[in-house]
């Protein structure tokens, strides 16, 4: 505390006691203000030694008591300081342990976040790869669609051309058939006229014009007219 140290009052008392005993000793030995200055006797010396020894013993006891009180005082203070230090050390250890636990928890959370981030990045990479594949597939599909459309148009054009060629052939056959029917009718008419002795004008007496060799129907009609003329000439 902030008061006097233990044993300080005892030391003051010891000093007062020693002063009073020294005065008493001087008085008993004949010393003092008015006393004589004769030599002390053996008894007086023995008495003085006894008193000095008693005083020394008492002073030693008082000093021992004072030192003991001070030792106990400081031991108590040291014990309190040790207890305080121990409590503070335990509190610091508990705080350190809590901080270490928080740090371990933070590390675990950080590791979990890193793992989640890694998983998310892998998923993003997979999605991007799939998107690129879908884009490539879409381009290929559009290209195939264009190619298929071109092929379909080409096939339709070929079919139209084939249909037109077929229709042209049909028309040629129809014209040939008409020419053949005309030829047969003319032949029958010529035969009937020959049998009755009359004259029959040949069919197809119109002046001949130049015939395109590629026109099969015209070529066939010309041949029929020639055959008709030959039969009529007979």
MIROKE-507273 format. One line per 5 residues: for each residue x, z, y of N, C-alpha, C. Coordinates in pm, whole numbers, plus 50000, padded with zeros to 5 digits. Atoms other than C-alpha are relative to their C-alpha. Example, Ala and Ser with C-alpha at 12.3 -4.5 7.8 and 13.67 -1.06 7.14 Angstrom:
50089:50000:49881:51230:50780:49550:50090:50000:50120 | 49918:49994:49881:51367:50714:49894:49923:50073:50109
REM end
This chain:
50083:50000:49882:50000:50000:50000:50087:50000:50123 | 49926:50003:49876:50100:50020:50363:50042:50137:50047 | 49965:49863:49959:50159:50405:50368:50145:50030:49970 | 49864:49958:50030:50471:50608:50308:50029:49983:49854 | 49959:50009:50139:50670:50563:49993:49987:50136:49935
50007:49871:50069:50619:50831:49728:50135:50070:50007 | 49878:49921:49995:50874:51114:49769:50059:50015:50140 | 49945:49988:49865:50934:51064:50144:49971:50137:50060 | 50033:49865:49948:50752:51389:50236:50081:50105:49928 | 49918:49904:50075:50938:51566:49957:50142:50001:50051
49864:50004:49945:51267:51446:50103:50008:50076:50131 | 50001:49924:49873:51170:51584:50444:49998:50150:49974 | 50006:49857:50033:51078:51917:50288:50134:50048:49947 | 49870:49963:50055:51407:51918:50099:50102:50020:50111 | 49906:49985:49887:51595:51864:50424:49973:50128:50078
50034:49877:49929:51406:52149:50594:50043:50121:49920 | 49964:49888:50086:51462:52377:50297:50151:50020:49999 | 49855:49988:50003:51832:52298:50288:50051:50059:50132 | 49957:49946:49870:51865:52371:50659:49972:50149:50009 | 50034:49857:49993:51684:52705:50625:50090:50083:49909
49915:49925:50092:51892:52807:50324:50142:50007:50052 | 49865:49993:49940:52214:52714:50500:50007:50107:50106 | 50002:49894:49897:52108:52938:50785:49999:50137:49936 | 50006:49870:50067:52023:53218:50548:50133:50035:49939 | 49869:49975:50061:52354:53175:50369:50102:50041:50103
49906:49964:49895:52546:53190:50690:49974:50142:50049 | 50035:49865:49954:52355:53499:50792:50048:50104:49900 | 49961:49902:50101:52425:53671:50459:50150:50014:49992 | 49854:49994:50005:52795:53589:50482:50059:50057:50129 | 49953:49940:49876:52814:53742:50826:50023:49902:50110
49985:50100:49896:52825:53416:51013:49882:49998:50092 | 50112:50012:49906:52603:53356:51309:50056:49999:50140 | 49959:50003:49860:52611:53372:51682:50082:50123:50038 | 49934:49877:49959:52717:53736:51716:50080:50061:49888 | 49933:49939:50115:52864:53805:51370:50150:49985:50010
49855:50008:50003:53232:53861:51294:50045:49884:49917 | 49945:50115:50072:53459:53604:51141:50097:50048:49895 | 49911:49948:50103:53605:53809:50856:49994:49917:49874 | 49992:50072:50126:53704:53676:50516:49894:50054:49906 | 50100:49953:50095:53422:53686:50254:50066:50059:49877
49949:49936:50121:53469:53902:49949:49966:49916:49879 | 50028:50076:50125:53456:53784:49585:49852:49999:49969 | 50145:49994:50028:53100:53902:49555:49926:49903:50089 | 50066:50093:49909:53005:53712:49858:50023:49854:49959 | 49972:50137:50045:53178:53401:49726:49915:49967:49878
50081:50026:50119:53004:53437:49390:49855:49981:50037 | 50138:50013:49954:52675:53485:49565:49977:49865:50068 | 50012:50128:49930:52741:53186:49782:50001:49885:49899 | 49996:50106:50102:52833:52974:49478:49869:49993:49923 | 50127:49997:50072:52519:53088:49300:49889:49937:50082
50103:50057:49912:52306:53007:49596:50020:49848:50017 | 49972:50143:49986:52482:52670:49637:49957:49924:49874 | 50041:50064:50126:52423:52592:49271:49849:49991:49990 | 50146:50001:50003:52058:52688:49300:49946:49894:50095 | 50041:50101:49904:52026:52474:49609:50025:49858:49944
49968:50131:50058:52198:52184:49432:49901:49964:49891 | 50095:50023:50108:51969:52226:49133:49863:49962:50058 | 50130:50028:49937:51661:52235:49358:50001:49863:50068 | 49990:50130:49933:51783:51938:49558:49996:49887:49896 | 50000:50100:50106:51848:51746:49236:49862:49980:49944
50136:50013:50051:51501:51826:49110:49910:49926:50098 | 50081:50068:49899:51347:51718:49439:50033:49850:50005 | 49959:50140:49997:51552:51397:49441:49952:49926:49875 | 50049:50062:50124:51465:51330:49078:49851:49974:50007 | 50145:50016:49985:51099:51386:49156:49970:49883:50093
50020:50109:49903:51125:51153:49454:50028:49864:49935 | 49966:50126:50065:51300:50882:49251:49898:49962:49892 | 50102:50026:50103:51050:50923:48969:49872:49947:50064 | 50121:50045:49930:50761:50889:49215:50016:49856:50049 | 49976:50136:49952:50918:50579:49369:50004:49900:49883
49996:50089:50115:50990:50433:49025:49860:49971:49950 | 50137:50020:50045:50629:50487:48918:49923:49911:50097 | 50067:50082:49898:50510:50339:49247:50035:49853:49982 | 49958:50139:50012:50718:50026:49207:49964:49942:49864 | 50044:50050:50130:50639:50001:48836:49852:49962:50004
50143:50032:49986:50270:50010:48924:49981:49870:50076 | 50009:50124:49923:50323:49745:49187:50046:49880:49917 | 49952:50108:50086:50526:49535:48942:49898:49964:49893 | 50102:50024:50101:50256:49579:48679:49883:49921:50060 | 50108:50073:49933:49990:49468:48927:50042:49856:50029
49952:50135:49973:50207:49174:49032:50006:49917:49871 | 49993:50071:50128:50265:49085:48666:49861:49960:49953 | 50137:50031:50040:49893:49106:48595:49944:49886:50084 | 50047:50107:49912:49818:48893:48900:50063:49867:49962 | 49930:50123:50038:50084:48642:48800:49948:49947:49866
50052:50042:50129:49953:48640:48443:49862:49936:50014 | 50133:50057:49977:49597:48582:48566:50010:49863:50066 | 49982:50129:49934:49715:48308:48798:50058:49897:49904 | 49943:50092:50097:49922:48158:48518:49893:49952:49901 | 50108:50039:50091:49621:48163:48284:49903:49904:50071
50090:50088:49925:49405:48011:48558:50062:49862:50017 | 49931:50128:49986:49668:47744:48621:50002:49925:49867 | 49999:50064:50131:49693:47679:48246:49863:49942:49967 | 50136:50051:50025:49314:47647:48221:49972:49878:50086 | 50019:50116:49912:49313:47415:48522:50077:49879:49949
49920:50109:50054:49593:47210:48371:49935:49941:49875 | 50067:50049:50121:49408:47190:48039:49877:49917:50037 | 50117:50077:49957:49092:47078:48220:50041:49865:50057 | 49951:50126:49945:49290:46816:48411:50047:49906:49890 | 49956:50082:50112:49449:46698:48087:49880:49942:49923
50120:50051:50067:49104:46672:47927:49935:49889:50082 | 50055:50104:49914:48977:46480:48229:50083:49872:49993 | 49912:50117:50009:49280:46253:48210:49979:49926:49868 | 50024:50064:50130:49225:46193:47838:49866:49928:49999 | 50131:50064:49993:48857:46122:47904:50006:49873:50084
49986:50118:49914:48950:45884:48187:50072:49888:49926 | 49927:50102:50078:49200:45706:47959:49908:49937:49895 | 50092:50054:50100:48935:45675:47688:49898:49907:50064 | 50096:50086:49930:48683:45539:47938:50065:49870:50044 | 49928:50120:49958:48944:45299:48072:50023:49906:49882
49980:50082:50120:49024:45181:47720:49869:49933:49958 | 50130:50058:50036:48651:45131:47651:49964:49886:50096 | 50030:50105:49901:48611:44934:47976:50086:49877:49974 | 49910:50112:50030:48916:44722:47889:49951:49923:49878 | 50051:50066:50121:48773:44654:47543:49873:49920:50031
50121:50073:49963:48434:44562:47690:50033:49876:50081 | 49959:50116:49920:48606:44336:47941:50059:49891:49912 | 49943:50097:50093:48801:44171:47660:49889:49928:49922 | 50112:50061:50073:48479:44115:47462:49923:49904:50090 | 50073:50086:49906:48307:43975:47772:50077:49873:50029
49917:50119:49975:48599:43741:47842:49997:49905:49880 | 50008:50084:50120:48593:43620:47481:49865:49929:49992 | 50133:50061:50001:48217:43562:47504:49989:49890:50105 | 50002:50101:49894:48263:43376:47833:50077:49876:49958 | 49922:50114:50047:48534:43158:47681:49921:49921:49895
50079:50068:50103:48308:43084:47383:49885:49921:50063 | 50111:50068:49933:48017:42998:47613:50050:49876:50073 | 49944:50116:49930:48240:42770:47821:50035:49889:49902 | 49968:50101:50102:48363:42597:47505:49872:49931:49951 | 50127:50058:50044:48004:42549:47387:49941:49909:50108
50050:50083:49891:47910:42417:47731:50075:49868:50007 | 49922:50123:50000:48195:42168:47719:49958:49910:49884 | 50045:50079:50115:48084:42059:47371:49864:49936:50028 | 50132:50054:49968:47726:42020:47494:50012:49886:50102 | 49981:50107:49903:47848:41816:47791:50052:49873:49932
49946:50116:50072:48055:41591:47564:49892:49935:49913 | 50108:50053:50084:47758:41558:47326:49897:49927:50084 | 50096:50065:49911:47530:41475:47619:50051:49865:50046 | 49941:50128:49958:47771:41207:47742:49994:49900:49885 | 50004:50088:50116:47799:41066:47390:49858:49953:49970
50140:50036:50025:47421:41076:47352:49951:49896:50100 | 50040:50099:49900:47370:40895:47681:50064:49864:49972 | 49932:50125:50033:47631:40638:47581:49933:49931:49881 | 50067:50056:50118:47465:40594:47242:49862:49946:50036 | 50132:50046:49958:47126:40568:47411:50009:49868:50073
49981:50126:49928:47256:40297:47644:50032:49888:49902 | 49964:50101:50098:47417:40114:47354:49879:49963:49914 | 50119:50029:50080:47099:40149:47148:49900:49917:50080 | 50092:50077:49916:46892:40021:47441:50046:49855:50013 | 49946:50137:49992:47125:39723:47483:49978:49926:49869
50020:50064:50130:47112:39654:47110:49854:49965:49978 | 50142:50028:50016:46732:39683:47114:49958:49880:50084 | 50033:50114:49916:46706:39443:47405:50055:49870:49940 | 49943:50118:50063:46942:39204:47228:49916:49956:49880 | 50083:50033:50116:46733:39228:46912:49867:49942:50043
50127:50053:49950:46414:39172:47111:50018:49856:50049 | 49974:50136:49952:46571:38869:47279:50016:49904:49883 | 49984:50086:50117:46676:38733:46941:49866:49974:49932 | 50131:50019:50062:46327:38793:46804:49915:49904:50082 | 50075:50093:49916:46173:38618:47105:50050:49856:49980
49944:50134:50023:46413:38329:47055:49956:49944:49866 | 50046:50045:50132:46328:38315:46685:49853:49963:50003 | 50144:50028:49992:45958:38332:46768:49975:49869:50072 | 50016:50126:49927:45992:38052:47023:50041:49883:49913 | 49957:50108:50088:46189:37843:46772:49896:49974:49892
50103:50015:50104:45925:37912:46506:49877:49931:50058 | 50116:50063:49937:45650:37822:46748:50026:49852:50025 | 49966:50140:49978:45834:37502:46837:49990:49921:49869 | 50010:50066:50130:45864:37412:46470:49856:49980:49958 | 50143:50011:50034:45496:37486:46419:49935:49887:50078
50057:50107:49919:45409:37257:46710:50046:49863:49948 | 49951:50127:50055:45631:36983:46567:49928:49962:49872 | 50071:50027:50125:45468:37020:46228:49855:49958:50026 | 50138:50036:49966:45124:37009:46389:49994:49856:50050 | 49999:50137:49951:45218:36691:46577:50027:49901:49886
49973:50088:50114:45364:36541:46260:49876:49984:49913 | 50121:50006:50081:45048:36631:46078:49895:49910:50066 | 50095:50088:49931:44839:36463:46348:50041:49853:49985 | 49953:50137:50017:45061:36155:46329:49973:49948:49859 | 50027:50040:50138:45027:36153:45953:49853:49968:49979
50144:50025:50012:44651:36182:45976:49962:49869:50068 | 50027:50125:49930:44652:35902:46232:50046:49880:49916 | 49947:50106:50085:44865:35694:46002:49906:49973:49883 | 50090:50018:50115:44634:35753:45708:49870:49934:50044 | 50125:50060:49951:44326:35670:45914:50021:49852:50032
49972:50140:49965:44492:35353:46044:50017:49915:49875 | 49979:50073:50125:44598:35254:45697:49866:49970:49934 | 50130:50024:50061:44247:35298:45570:49922:49894:50077 | 50072:50099:49919:44111:35100:45861:50056:49861:49977 | 49938:50130:50025:44363:34822:45802:49958:49948:49863
50039:50043:50134:44276:34816:45434:49857:49949:50000 | 50140:50042:49993:43905:34792:45512:49989:49866:50072 | 50008:50125:49923:43966:34518:45769:50055:49883:49917 | 49945:50106:50083:44179:34317:45524:49901:49958:49893 | 50096:50032:50103:43914:34343:45266:49884:49918:50057
50111:50070:49939:43650:34213:45512:50045:49874:50072 | 49949:50122:49938:43880:33939:45659:50006:50008:50149 | 49994:49988:49854:43875:34075:46017:50140:50036:50046 | 49871:49962:49939:44161:34145:46254:49992:50142:50055 | 49995:49861:49949:44262:34494:46335:50126:50013:50085
49883:49979:49912:44486:34575:46626:50078:50119:49948 | 49917:49889:50049:44771:34780:46513:50002:50117:50095 | 49993:49877:49919:44782:35136:46632:50143:50020:50045 | 49865:49974:49950:45068:35215:46844:50066:49875:50046 | 49945:50124:49953:45114:34867:46993:50063:50015:50137
49945:49979:49865:45225:35014:47319:50147:49973:49996 | 49857:50030:49999:45568:34904:47429:50082:50123:49969 | 49917:49888:50042:45833:35112:47275:50090:50045:50114 | 49910:49940:49900:46030:35343:47499:50115:50066:49926 | 49881:49936:50061:46364:35503:47438:49964:50140:49952
50038:49873:50063:46328:35803:47205:50121:50092:49998 | 49894:49898:50005:46527:36122:47231:50024:50038:49854 | 49978:49969:50142:46695:36173:46890:49976:50146:49965 | 50021:49858:50029:46658:36548:46925:49854:50035:49986 | 50145:49973:50009:46278:36517:46949:49954:49950:49864
50033:50036:50138:46191:36522:46579:49859:49944:49989 | 50138:50048:50006:45820:36476:46640:49990:49855:50048 | 50003:50138:49947:45880:36165:46850:50063:49903:49902 | 49935:50085:50099:46118:36024:46592:49906:49973:49884 | 50093:50016:50112:45861:36087:46317:49885:49908:50038
50109:50087:49957:45585:35917:46522:50046:49854:50006 | 49947:50138:49991:45807:35618:46582:50011:49939:49860 | 49989:50050:50137:45875:35584:46211:49863:49964:49944 | 50135:50029:50048:45503:35605:46135:49947:49871:50060 | 50049:50123:49937:45428:35329:46386:50066:49876:49938
49930:50113:50062:45696:35109:46232:49941:49969:49862 | 50060:50023:50132:45553:35163:45884:49863:49937:50013 | 50135:50053:49980:45204:35090:46018:50006:49850:50035 | 49986:50140:49962:45320:34765:46176:50042:49915:49880 | 49956:50076:50117:45496:34663:45859:49887:49974:49905
50115:50019:50090:45184:34717:45650:49902:49899:50058 | 50097:50093:49939:44969:34532:45900:50054:49858:49994 | 49939:50131:50004:45218:34240:45901:49988:49936:49861 | 50017:50056:50131:45183:34200:45527:49862:49941:49983
REM end
